[in-house]
Amino acid sequence: MVTIKTKIINDAWINLTWDEFSQLWDDSTYEKAKFYYYNQQARIEMSPLGNDHASDHAIITHAIYLYASLCNIPLNAKDCCSYRKIGVKEAQPDLSFYVGNNVDVIPYGTGVIDLNIYPSPNLVIEVANTSLADDKGEKRLLYEDFGVEEYWIVDVKNVNIIAFKIEDKGSKRITQSQVLPDLDINILVEALHKSRQSNHSEVSRWLLQKFQNL
């Protein structure tokens, strides 16, 4: 049995072997934690998410569903789903999406998605309230290595979305999605701003009108 000698610090990258990291999965202390592993370092996020994070998470999820439905884009979403490449890396993004030809690639009954068996999601989104610096930094590198096509960061405090196209293990800022063709990221940013003054039903009606006029 492997003993973890390193002190576990929440919401920070710490040096752990994969064997040490894997011991945390069944530890009841971390039952509600989000796990990340990259470059022989682990990050365990225990921060309470709260209203602002949850609200932005909800409106972005709804906006993507709405756009995909209106544009007939095949799409399946995963909410806080775990992705793992044994011995190498792991992530649990706030939102992830399989789009187009990959839409049905993950069968029901699958637990943690094994990236040695299944492809990475096309789009990954992190909702950043207290984790913005890390989402723009180490997690961005992690998702570049994952080989996702796009990575978005919802900046809760600044009411913004930072979107990247990922190609050849590098990333480039974009203002229009390629995974969700012709979707202007600024429309989603405007929806976030509107959600600060209006309820989600009103924001949804506004989004529906915007998308129908594209």
N, C-alpha and C positions, 0 to 999 in steps of 0.2 A: 504494500500500500504506500503510495506516494504521500509524503508530508509536505504541506505548504509552509515554507519557512518565511516567505515574503509577507510583510504586513499588507493586507488588502485595504486599499484606499479607494473609496468610491469616486466616480466621476473624474478619474485620472488614469493615464496609461501607466501601468506598472509591469516590470519584468516578471514574466511567468513562463515556465515551460508549458507545452501543450498538456502534459499529464497533470500538472498542477491546475491548469485552467479547467480541465474537464471535471475535476473534483467539485467545482463550484456548482455544476449544473443541478446536482441533486441535493444541494445544501438548502434547507428551508429558509435560511437567512436571506437568500437571494431569489426567493420564489417569484417575486415581482420585478426582478432586475432585467435590464437589457444588457446583453453580452456582446462584446466585440473582441476580436483577436487579430493582430496584424504585426508582422516583424518581431515575433516572439514577445509581444507585449499584449496585455489584456486591459480592457476597460469595462468596468461594471458601473452602469448608470442606475442610481437609486433615487434620483431627484424626483419629488412629486411633480406631476405634470401640470395640474391646475387648470383653471378656466380658460386662460388665454391660449395655451397650447392646444387644449382640447377643441376649442372653438375654431381655430385656424385649421387644425387637422380635419375637422368635419367639413368646413366649407370648401377646402381644396379637394377633398375626396368627392364631394357632391359635384363640384364643377367639372372634374375630369369624367365622372360617370355621364353627366349631362352632355358634354361635348362629344364623347365617344358614341353615345346613343344617337344623337342628331346627325353625326357624320358617318354612321354605320361602320365604326372602327371596332373590330373584335377586341375585347379587353377583359381581363380578369385581375382583380385587385387582391393584395395580401396586406392585412393590417398587422403590423408588428410581428411579421413572420421571420423565423430564424433561417439563415443560410449558412452552410458549413462546408468547408473543404478540410477534411480530417487532417489534423497535424499542422495545418498551414494558416487558415483564417476562418473567421466567423463574423457575422454581422446580423443585427436585428433592426433594420430601418423602420421608421414610423410607418411608411407606406412604400409599397412596391407593386409594380404592374407588369404583367405579361401581355403583350400586344401583338396583334396580327397573327402570323403563322405560329407563334409560341403560345397562343392564348390558352390552349387546353393541354399544355405539356406536363403540368403537374397534376397527377391523379388524386382524387379524394382518397383519404386513408394515409396520405403522406404526412409524416411528422416534420421534423427539421428537414429542410430541403438540402440534399446532398449534392454539392456542385461537382462531384465526380460522376454523378449520374445524370443530373438535369442541368439545363442551361441557366445562366443568371437571368434575373428579370430584365426587361428592356428599360424600365424607368424606376429609379429609386428616389424617394423623397425623405428628407429629414426635416422635422419641424423643430426649429431651434429657438428656445427661449433663454436657457442658461448655458447652452452648449455651442453657441455660434462659432467661436474660435476653433473648436475641435472639428465641427462639421465642415468648416472651410479648409481645414488642414489635414490632419491624419486620416479622417474618415474619407475625405475626398480621394486621397491616395489609395485607400483600401478599395473604394468602389472603382477606381481606375483599374486596379488589379483584378477586380471581379469581372471586368469586361462588360459592365452595363453600358447601354447606349447613351442614356442621359441621367444626370444627377441634379436634383433641385434641392435647394435649401430655402425653407420658408422662415424668414427672419421675423419672428413675432414682434419683438420690441420696436423694430424700425419699419414694420409693416411693408415688407418687401420680399421678393423672391429672387434668389441668385441661381441661375440655371446654367448648366454646363453640358456641352456635347462631349462625349468620351470616345476617343479613337486612338488606337495604337498605344494604349496605356498612358494617354495624355488627355488633358481636358481644355476646353475652350469655351469662353462665355458665349451664350446665345440669348436672343430675345424672342425667338420663335422656335417652338418645338418641332423636331423632325420625327420623333416617335409618334406624336399626335399631330399629323400634318396640318400646317397653317394655323395652329393655335398660337395666338399672340400671348406671351407670358404677361404682358402689361394688363391684359383684361383680367387675369387672375389677381394681379396686384390691386387693381381697382376694386375688385370684389372684396378683397380683404379690407380695404379702406372703408367700403360701404358697410361692411359687417360691424364696424365700430359704432355706427349710428343706427343701423337697421337690423331687424331680425332676419334669420336665415331664409325664411319664406320670401321676404321682400328681395333679398339678394338673389335668390334663385330665380325669381321672375325677371329680374334685371339681366341675369346671365342668359336665361332662355331667349330673351329678346336680342341680346348681343349676338349670340351664336346663330340664331335664325337669320340674322341679317348679313352674315359673313358670305 
